[in-house]
Amino acid sequence: MRKSLLLAAAAMMALGAGPALAKKQLVIVVKGLDNPFFEAIHQGCEKWNKENASSEYECFYTGPASTSDEAGEAQIVQDMLSKADTVAMAISPSNAPLIAQTIKTANPTIPIMTVDADLAKADAALRKTYLGTDNYLMGHKIGEYIKKAKPNGGTICTIEGNPAADNILRRAQGMRDALTGKEGLAALAGEGGWTEVAGCPVFTNDDGAKGVQAMTDILAANPKLDAFGIMGGWPLFGAPQPYRDLIGPLKDKLASNDFVIGAADTIGDEVAIAKDGLVTALVGQRPFEMGYKAPSVMIDLIKGTKVADPVFTGLDECTKDTADTCIQK
């Protein structure tokens, strides 16, 4: 009898210990697990976990397998919001209106923030803050590099990702504003000397191979094209060898600024591509910093600590001449 009571007591202690050992989840939901940009966010999240092993909180990184799976990301957001151990969430919206509707439907009581990509301004009240790149500034800097190389303007094609990704739309707007000196133009038709060619912008759904194919098609249709403005690094880091194969024959034109490519990001092979003179300039984000900072921001939101909105991470600017030193360590 005594043995049975001891076993029962031990079982009760084990059951009681389970929930106490479970950590509260600070969830980061990204657009897709197939993108090295988001893997850098993952690594930042994991570094936070290692440095805060004794914390009651844990950074949990997730997302759909493919960056193009907008519905999958929305479903993951919905599923994670239904879990009792999710105490805060940072979302990188692939389709900003869809994620906004998902949040509205779930009506969560936990703090929601965005990371890397934001919701549209009209839906900003659905999240507490945005952590990540100043996307307008990023696009503006890309435009400044293109304009410096081609001060008299020319023809340009903008390569974008998802047509509903707010961060990419802001970058494209920043680039157009920098090129023209005017604000808010949805397309360029001679302003500041710049004209966007037919078929542009091209939306690649963050697929590197599609990005290279789009560039190939645009160059075939416009052999005298003056510039590409690439609002994400997809063709460079997602399909680096096809990109090299396409742009390699244009290296001399890039060197003389007869042809210009301004592109976003500095991940994967991008800096090596810049060093080889196959892109005019890169303006890179700091995704590792986003993943590392997000848990601390979420904890502040949980505790009711005042958090700035937005919280911007910095930018790195790389050219052929600065490729060895341009990335913040």
Sequence and secondary structure as in RCSB ss.txt:
>XXXX:A:sequence
MRKSLLLAAAAMMALGAGPALAKKQLVIVVKGLDNPFFEAIHQGCEKWNKENASSEYECFYTGPASTSDEAGEAQ
IVQDMLSKADTVAMAISPSNAPLIAQTIKTANPTIPIMTVDADLAKADAALRKTYLGTDNYLMGHKIGEYIKKAK
PNGGTICTIEGNPAADNILRRAQGMRDALTGKEGLAALAGEGGWTEVAGCPVFTNDDGAKGVQAMTDILAANPKL
DAFGIMGGWPLFGAPQPYRDLIGPLKDKLASNDFVIGAADTIGDEVAIAKDGLVTALVGQRPFEMGYKAPSVMID
LIKGTKVADPVFTGLDECTKDTADTCIQK
>XXXX:A:secstr
 HHHHHHHHHHHHHHHHHHHHS EEEEEE S TT HHHHHHHHHHHHHHHHTTTSSEEEEEE  SSTT HHHHHH
HHHHHHTSTTEEEEEE  SSHHHHHHHHHHH  SS EEEESS   GGGGGGSS EEEE HHHHHHHHHHHHHHH 
TT EEEEEEES TT HHHHHHHHHHHHHHHS S  SS BSGGGEEE TT SEE TT HHHHHHHHHHHHHH TT 
 EEEESSSIIIIISHHHHHHHHGGGHHHHHTTSSEEEEE   TTHHHHHHTTSSSEEEE  HHHHHHHHHHHHHH
HHHT    SSEEE  EEE TTTTTT S  
